[in-house]
């Protein structure tokens, strides 16, 4: 898979062979911030059982009734505990 990340949260790649998460690195400045920004195209091999999680800061910055943010660590923990082999749409 080839990707470019224009300043968004790094996607999480669940590696089924290692039962671990990998953050796909940022490849450039947030889109639209600078007129002449450069973006590097990256690549990663997806293996059977791997899962790619794309999300926005709306997920990690969501707050509960006590105004506690969901956070990246909790998202990572949730992902590790609930990896799936199907695609689910949220929203």
PEPELIN-V401857 format. One record per backbone hydrogen bond with DSSP energy under -1.0 kcal/mol. NH is the residue of the N-H (numbers start at 1). CO is the residue of the C=O. If there is no record, write none. Layout:
BEGIN
nh->NH co->CO
nh->NH co->CO
END
This chain:
BEGIN
nh->3 co->42
nh->7 co->5
nh->12 co->53
nh->13 co->22
nh->14 co->51
nh->15 co->20
nh->18 co->15
nh->19 co->15
nh->20 co->15
nh->22 co->13
nh->24 co->11
nh->27 co->5
nh->31 co->6
nh->33 co->30
nh->40 co->27
nh->42 co->3
nh->44 co->1
nh->50 co->47
nh->51 co->14
nh->53 co->12
nh->59 co->56
nh->61 co->57
nh->64 co->68
nh->67 co->64
nh->70 co->62
nh->71 co->60
nh->75 co->71
nh->76 co->72
nh->77 co->73
nh->78 co->74
nh->79 co->75
nh->80 co->76
nh->81 co->77
nh->82 co->78
END
